[in-house]
Amino acid sequence: MSTQLEKFIKVLEEMFQFDQADLDFGIYRIMNQKREEIKRFLENELVPQVKKAFEKYRNADIETIKQEIVKLENQLAEMGVAKESSEKYRALQEQLNK
């Protein structure tokens, strides 16, 4: 799981106050009763839904990266520099291959 998703789930766990398990009154009682259901959702159902929601933006990101690579290749060729020696070029290629 990616670091961003882990951070997001951590924030949600804090919002649902899973660290307040010892409290047993009012809203805390309800949250304690629903804790397993919420954990199951966060661990099993949320990640696929997030990935699906962001999948439509991935193609736009890929096109942007490809355009940047072409532009950078042209600039490097004009300067007479091998594209493989450029740190920025390698970073863009790595992003494209993810």
C-alpha positions as CSV (number, residue, x, y, z in Angstrom):
1,M,0.0,0.0,0.0
2,S,1.3,3.4,-0.8
3,T,2.5,5.8,1.9
4,Q,-0.2,8.3,1.1
5,L,-3.0,5.8,1.5
6,E,-1.5,4.6,4.8
7,K,-1.4,8.2,6.0
8,F,-5.0,8.7,4.9
9,I,-6.2,5.6,6.7
10,K,-4.2,6.7,9.8
11,V,-6.0,10.1,9.7
12,L,-9.4,8.4,9.4
13,E,-8.6,6.1,12.4
14,E,-7.8,9.2,14.4
15,M,-11.0,10.8,13.3
16,F,-13.0,7.8,14.4
17,Q,-11.0,7.9,17.7
18,F,-9.9,4.3,17.7
19,D,-7.4,5.3,20.4
20,Q,-10.3,6.1,22.8
21,A,-11.3,2.5,23.2
22,D,-11.4,2.8,27.0
23,L,-14.2,5.4,26.9
24,D,-17.7,3.8,27.1
25,F,-20.3,6.5,27.0
26,G,-22.3,8.4,24.4
27,I,-20.8,8.5,20.9
28,Y,-17.8,6.5,22.1
29,R,-20.0,3.5,23.0
30,I,-21.5,3.6,19.5
31,M,-18.0,3.9,17.9
32,N,-16.8,0.9,20.0
33,Q,-19.7,-1.2,18.8
34,K,-18.9,-0.3,15.1
35,R,-15.1,-0.4,15.4
36,E,-14.7,-3.8,13.7
37,E,-17.0,-2.8,10.9
38,I,-15.2,0.5,10.4
39,K,-11.7,-1.2,10.5
40,R,-12.9,-3.8,7.9
41,F,-14.0,-1.0,5.6
42,L,-10.8,1.0,6.0
43,E,-8.6,-2.0,5.5
44,N,-10.5,-3.9,2.7
45,E,-12.9,-1.7,0.9
46,L,-11.6,1.9,1.0
47,V,-8.3,1.3,-0.9
48,P,-9.9,-0.3,-4.0
49,Q,-12.5,2.5,-4.1
50,V,-9.8,5.2,-3.8
51,K,-7.7,3.5,-6.6
52,K,-10.8,3.3,-8.8
53,A,-11.6,7.0,-8.2
54,F,-8.1,8.1,-9.1
55,E,-7.7,5.8,-12.1
56,K,-9.4,8.2,-14.5
57,Y,-6.8,10.9,-13.6
58,R,-3.8,8.5,-14.2
59,N,-4.1,8.8,-18.0
60,A,-4.0,12.6,-17.9
61,D,-0.9,12.4,-15.6
62,I,0.8,10.0,-18.0
63,E,0.1,12.3,-21.0
64,T,1.6,15.2,-19.0
65,I,4.7,13.2,-18.2
66,K,5.1,12.1,-21.8
67,Q,4.9,15.7,-23.0
68,E,7.5,16.8,-20.4
69,I,9.8,14.0,-21.5
70,V,9.6,15.0,-25.2
71,K,10.2,18.6,-24.3
72,L,13.2,17.7,-22.1
73,E,14.6,15.3,-24.8
74,N,14.5,18.2,-27.3
75,Q,16.2,20.6,-24.9
76,L,18.9,18.0,-24.1
77,A,19.5,17.2,-27.8
78,E,19.9,20.9,-28.5
79,M,22.5,21.2,-25.8
80,G,24.3,18.0,-27.0
81,V,23.7,16.2,-23.7
82,A,22.8,12.5,-23.5
83,K,19.3,12.2,-22.1
84,E,20.3,9.2,-19.9
85,S,22.7,11.4,-18.0
86,S,20.0,13.8,-17.0
87,E,18.6,13.3,-13.5
88,K,15.3,14.9,-14.4
89,Y,14.9,12.7,-17.4
90,R,15.5,9.5,-15.4
91,A,13.0,10.8,-12.7
92,L,10.3,11.4,-15.4
93,Q,11.0,7.9,-16.9
94,E,10.6,6.4,-13.5
95,Q,7.3,8.2,-12.9
96,L,6.1,7.0,-16.3
97,N,6.9,3.4,-15.5
98,K,5.1,3.3,-12.2
